[in-house]
Amino acid sequence: MTSPDTTNGAIAIGRVVEVLRMVIDPELGINIADMGLVYSVDIDREIKQIQVEMTLSSTGCPMGTAIVGAVENMLNSHFSDHIINVELVWQPAWSPDFISKAGRQQLEE
């Protein structure tokens, strides 16, 4: 039987994104996935590695180290048998246009 975290014994990208939704941007109070900070998630099933490419709302984000650390900790706690690699990128530059519909609804609350 396949667990909810896996597809045919392998982690599904959607599950990784769901875990990333548990990481909240402390300035806006919404999760980093709905904020549009997560640009890509790749899973290398052969070497059991999860690669996340993400950005921050600005290059000088004072909470940047804490957010990246929270991503690493959250992924390590849910996928402890995988190598976690989080790469911070600046292109394309983040824009409020990247916030999802769900994220915009959270901002309005």
Summary of the structure (lengths in Angstrom):
residues: 109
radius of gyration: 14.1
end to end distance: 39.9
largest distance: 45.9
contacts: 287
relative contact order: 0.20
helix: 35%
strand: 23%
